[in-house]
Amino acid sequence: MKRFVYPGVAVILIVVSSFTVFFSQGWKITDKAFVKFDGGDPSGQFTGVKGAISFDPNDLSTAQFVDSIDVASINTGNGMKNTHAKSEKWFDAEKYPSIVFASSAISKTATGYEAKGMLTMHGVQKEVVIPFTFENNVFKGSLMVNRLDYNINTAEPNHGASNFKVDIEVPVTK
């Protein structure tokens, strides 16, 4: 009997959470969304941002972000660096085509909001907190990411920057 309890509970949670997302305020990500990264050298941006955003500033209990970045959309401003960044040595876009963030909680702060959740990159999941603002239908956030935490180019730990400032700008429409 216990074998059926856990799957049953999982199905109920999925159904209930889907109704919560359905009734909250849904947003569509525009094609002007981007994620910039800066570690000195290299630096650049990703433009392939997609996902589902449910966000009502008056009811954060229903807020949720499940968003992804197409790794192949990387642009460092240098074609050779782009090819290198997509290779097995760095992001390995063929094996790990997406970077994904899925929130577990959204809360109000003195300067805006913060999204707590799992960032999955290069096959590694880590919990992160992303401080962000929401003004004029644009989500803007920033965080620091250490590439070594995600097993990116660990063969050369001193090659280029390890810590990257990541700036996120996601314009949305209803």
Backbone hydrogen bonds in HBPLUS format (Angstrom, degrees):
<---DONOR---> <-ACCEPTOR-->    atom                        ^
c    i                          cat <-CA-CA->   ^        H-A-AA   ^      H-
h    n   atom  resd res      DA  || num        DHA   H-A  angle D-A-AA Bond
n    s   type  num  typ     dist DA aas  dist angle  dist       angle   num
A0004-PHE N   A0001-MET O   3.04 MM   3  5.60 147.6  2.15 113.3 121.6     1
A0005-VAL N   A0002-LYS O   3.17 MM   3  5.07 137.5  2.36  96.0 107.9     2
A0008-GLY N   A0004-PHE O   3.14 MM   4  6.05 151.3  2.23 135.9 144.4     3
A0009-VAL N   A0005-VAL O   2.86 MM   4  6.11 158.3  1.90 156.1 161.8     4
A0010-ALA N   A0006-TYR O   2.95 MM   4  6.15 159.5  2.00 150.9 156.8     5
A0011-VAL N   A0007-PRO O   2.97 MM   4  6.22 157.6  2.02 149.1 154.2     6
A0012-ILE N   A0008-GLY O   3.07 MM   4  6.32 161.2  2.11 148.7 153.5     7
A0013-LEU N   A0009-VAL O   2.94 MM   4  6.18 162.5  1.97 154.0 158.5     8
A0014-ILE N   A0010-ALA O   2.98 MM   4  6.20 158.5  2.03 150.2 155.9     9
A0015-VAL N   A0011-VAL O   2.97 MM   4  6.19 164.4  2.00 153.1 157.1    10
A0016-VAL N   A0012-ILE O   2.91 MM   4  6.09 168.9  1.92 155.4 158.6    11
A0017-SER N   A0013-LEU O   2.88 MM   4  5.95 163.7  1.91 148.5 153.6    12
A0018-SER N   A0014-ILE O   2.93 MM   4  6.06 147.0  2.05 143.9 152.7    13
A0019-PHE N   A0015-VAL O   3.19 MM   4  6.50 148.8  2.29 145.5 152.8    14
A0020-THR N   A0016-VAL O   3.09 MM   4  6.41 151.3  2.18 145.5 153.8    15
A0021-VAL N   A0017-SER O   3.00 MM   4  6.26 159.2  2.05 149.3 153.5    16
A0022-PHE N   A0018-SER O   2.94 MM   4  6.06 152.7  2.01 140.5 148.7    17
A0023-PHE N   A0019-PHE O   3.02 MM   4  6.20 154.3  2.08 149.8 154.3    18
A0024-SER N   A0020-THR O   3.16 MM   4  6.28 128.6  2.44 140.2 152.7    19
A0055-PHE N   A0025-GLN O   2.81 MM  30  5.42 152.4  1.88 162.0 156.6    20
A0027-TRP N   A0053-ILE O   2.84 MM  26  5.33 148.8  1.94 160.2 163.0    21
A0028-LYS N   A0173-THR O   2.66 MM 145  5.16 170.5  1.67 161.8 165.1    22
A0173-THR N   A0028-LYS O   2.85 MM 145  5.16 148.4  1.95 140.6 150.9    23
A0030-THR N   A0171-PRO O   3.00 MM 141  5.77 172.9  2.01 152.1 150.7    24
A0033-ALA N   A0030-THR O   3.39 MM   3  6.00 160.9  2.43 117.8 118.4    25
A0034-PHE N   A0169-GLU O   2.93 MM 135  5.56 160.3  1.97 157.2 163.7    26
A0169-GLU N   A0034-PHE O   3.00 MM 135  5.56 169.7  2.01 170.8 168.3    27
A0035-VAL N   A0046-PHE O   2.95 MM  11  5.17 156.9  2.00 148.4 153.1    28
A0046-PHE N   A0035-VAL O   2.80 MM  11  5.17 155.2  1.86 144.5 152.1    29
A0036-LYS N   A0167-ASP O   2.76 MM 131  5.08 151.6  1.84 158.0 160.6    30
A0167-ASP N   A0036-LYS O   2.86 MM 131  5.08 153.2  1.93 138.9 147.8    31
A0037-PHE N   A0044-GLY O   2.89 MM   7  5.55 163.8  1.91 146.9 149.3    32
A0044-GLY N   A0037-PHE O   2.99 MM   7  5.55 158.3  2.03 155.2 156.1    33
A0038-ASP N   A0165-LYS O   2.89 MM 127  5.22 142.7  2.03 142.6 154.0    34
A0165-LYS N   A0038-ASP O   2.99 MM 127  5.22 169.2  2.00 141.8 138.9    35
A0039-GLY N   A0042-PRO O   3.23 MM   3  5.83 150.2  2.33 146.1 154.9    36
A0045-GLN N   A0075-ASN O   2.94 MM  30  5.39 152.9  2.02 137.4 145.3    37
A0075-ASN N   A0045-GLN O   2.77 MM  30  5.39 140.8  1.92 152.4 165.6    38
A0049-VAL N   A0047-THR O   2.87 MM   2  5.70 134.0  2.09 108.7  95.0    39
A0070-ASP N   A0048-GLY O   2.77 MM  22  4.78 148.9  1.86 129.5 140.2    40
A0050-LYS N   A0068-SER O   2.91 MM  18  5.37 162.2  1.94 153.9 158.8    41
A0068-SER N   A0050-LYS O   2.75 MM  18  5.37 163.6  1.77 151.5 155.3    42
A0052-ALA N   A0066-VAL O   2.87 MM  14  5.31 160.4  1.90 143.0 147.0    43
A0066-VAL N   A0052-ALA O   3.00 MM  14  5.31 154.3  2.07 156.7 161.8    44
A0054-SER N   A0064-GLN O   2.85 MM  10  5.07 171.6  1.86 160.2 162.1    45
A0064-GLN N   A0054-SER O   2.68 MM  10  5.07 153.6  1.75 144.4 150.0    46
A0059-ASP N   A0056-ASP O   2.83 MM   3  5.31 163.5  1.85 122.1 127.9    47
A0062-THR N   A0059-ASP O   3.35 MM   3  6.19 167.7  2.37 119.5 122.2    48
A0063-ALA N   A0060-LEU O   3.12 MM   3  4.92 156.8  2.17  99.5 106.7    49
A0103-SER N   A0065-PHE O   2.80 MM  38  5.23 164.2  1.82 154.2 159.4    50
A0067-ASP N   A0101-PHE O   2.89 MM  34  5.38 158.3  1.93 161.3 163.8    51
A0101-PHE N   A0067-ASP O   2.84 MM  34  5.38 163.6  1.87 156.6 161.3    52
A0069-ILE N   A0099-ILE O   2.76 MM  30  5.05 144.5  1.88 143.9 155.3    53
A0099-ILE N   A0069-ILE O   2.99 MM  30  5.05 150.5  2.07 137.8 147.2    54
A0073-SER N   A0070-ASP O   2.92 MM   3  5.52 162.0  1.95 119.0 125.0    55
A0071-VAL N   A0097-PRO O   2.93 MM  26  5.37 162.5  1.97 139.8 143.4    56
A0074-ILE N   A0071-VAL O   3.20 MM   3  5.90 155.2  2.26 124.1 124.9    57
A0081-LYS N   A0078-ASN O   3.04 MM   3  5.28 114.3  2.49 103.4 119.0    58
A0082-ASN N   A0078-ASN O   2.86 MM   4  6.17 153.8  1.93 156.4 165.3    59
A0083-THR N   A0079-GLY O   3.07 MM   4  6.32 161.1  2.11 147.9 151.5    60
A0084-HIS N   A0080-MET O   2.99 MM   4  6.23 158.5  2.04 145.2 151.6    61
A0085-ALA N   A0081-LYS O   2.75 MM   4  5.94 156.6  1.80 151.1 157.3    62
A0086-LYS N   A0082-ASN O   3.06 MM   4  6.30 144.9  2.19 146.4 155.0    63
A0087-SER N   A0084-HIS O   3.14 MM   3  5.15 147.8  2.25  99.6 109.4    64
A0091-PHE N   A0085-ALA O   2.97 MM   6  5.89 158.8  2.02 154.4 159.0    65
A0093-ALA N   A0086-LYS O   2.98 MM   7  5.03 150.7  2.07 127.3 136.3    66
A0090-TRP N   A0087-SER O   3.15 MM   3  5.73 140.8  2.31 112.4 120.9    67
A0092-ASP N   A0087-SER O   2.77 MM   5  4.79 141.8  1.92 143.6 135.9    68
A0095-LYS N   A0092-ASP O   3.10 MM   3  5.61 118.3  2.50 110.4 123.4    69
A0096-TYR N   A0092-ASP O   2.78 MM   4  5.82 167.6  1.79 166.2 169.7    70
A0100-VAL N   A0120-THR O   2.93 MM  20  5.09 159.5  1.97 146.8 151.9    71
A0120-THR N   A0100-VAL O   2.74 MM  20  5.09 169.1  1.75 158.1 162.1    72
A0102-ALA N   A0118-MET O   3.03 MM  16  5.41 155.9  2.09 146.8 154.1    73
A0118-MET N   A0102-ALA O   2.95 MM  16  5.41 147.7  2.06 153.6 148.7    74
A0104-SER N   A0116-LYS O   2.64 MM  12  5.75 171.3  1.65 153.1 151.5    75
A0105-ALA N   A0116-LYS O   3.20 MM  11  5.26 152.7  2.27 146.5 144.5    76
A0116-LYS N   A0105-ALA O   2.85 MM  11  5.26 172.2  1.86 164.5 166.9    77
A0107-SER N   A0114-GLU O   2.97 MM   7  5.48 159.4  2.02 152.7 159.5    78
A0114-GLU N   A0107-SER O   2.88 MM   7  5.48 141.4  2.03 151.7 158.5    79
A0109-THR N   A0112-GLY O   2.87 MM   3  5.12 171.2  1.88 126.3 125.3    80
A0113-TYR N   A0132-PHE O   2.84 MM  19  5.29 153.9  1.91 167.6 168.9    81
A0132-PHE N   A0113-TYR O   2.87 MM  19  5.29 166.9  1.88 135.6 137.7    82
A0115-ALA N   A0130-ILE O   2.94 MM  15  5.12 161.4  1.97 133.1 137.2    83
A0130-ILE N   A0115-ALA O   2.81 MM  15  5.12 164.5  1.83 145.9 150.3    84
A0117-GLY N   A0128-VAL O   3.03 MM  11  5.69 159.8  2.07 161.9 166.2    85
A0128-VAL N   A0117-GLY O   2.82 MM  11  5.69 160.3  1.86 165.4 172.2    86
A0119-LEU N   A0126-LYS O   2.79 MM   7  5.39 174.1  1.79 158.8 158.5    87
A0126-LYS N   A0119-LEU O   2.96 MM   7  5.39 153.0  2.03 140.6 149.0    88
A0121-MET N   A0124-VAL O   2.94 MM   3  5.41 156.1  1.99 151.7 153.4    89
A0124-VAL N   A0121-MET O   2.96 MM   3  5.41 166.3  1.98 118.6 123.2    90
A0133-THR N   A0140-LYS O   2.78 MM   7  5.33 148.9  1.88 147.8 158.0    91
A0140-LYS N   A0133-THR O   3.05 MM   7  5.33 156.9  2.10 140.2 145.7    92
A0135-GLU N   A0138-VAL O   3.15 MM   3  5.44 152.8  2.22 148.3 146.4    93
A0138-VAL N   A0135-GLU O   2.96 MM   3  5.44 135.6  2.16 112.8 124.5    94
A0172-VAL N   A0137-ASN O   2.86 MM  35  5.52 164.3  1.89 163.0 161.8    95
A0139-PHE N   A0170-VAL O   2.96 MM  31  5.01 173.2  1.97 132.9 131.9    96
A0170-VAL N   A0139-PHE O   2.78 MM  31  5.01 168.0  1.79 154.7 158.7    97
A0141-GLY N   A0168-ILE O   2.96 MM  27  5.01 155.9  2.02 135.0 141.7    98
A0168-ILE N   A0141-GLY O   2.80 MM  27  5.01 173.9  1.81 145.5 146.6    99
A0143-LEU N   A0166-VAL O   2.97 MM  23  5.35 150.3  2.06 145.5 154.8   100
A0166-VAL N   A0143-LEU O   2.78 MM  23  5.35 167.8  1.79 173.3 176.7   101
A0145-VAL N   A0164-PHE O   2.88 MM  19  5.24 158.8  1.92 149.6 156.8   102
A0164-PHE N   A0145-VAL O   2.76 MM  19  5.24 159.8  1.80 149.6 156.6   103
A0149-ASP N   A0146-ASN O   3.00 MM   3  5.51 140.7  2.16 112.4 122.7   104
A0147-ARG N   A0162-SER O   2.82 MM  15  5.42 153.0  1.89 161.0 158.7   105
A0150-TYR N   A0147-ARG O   3.06 MM   3  5.35 145.7  2.19 103.6 113.7   106
A0152-ILE N   A0147-ARG O   3.08 MM   5  5.30 163.2  2.11 142.2 143.2   107
A0151-ASN N   A0148-LEU O   3.17 MM   3  4.87 164.5  2.19 104.9 104.9   108
A0156-GLU N   A0153-ASN O   3.36 MM   3  5.78 152.7  2.44 105.2 111.6   109
A0159-HIS N   A0156-GLU O   2.96 MM   3  5.24 166.7  1.98 117.9 121.2   110
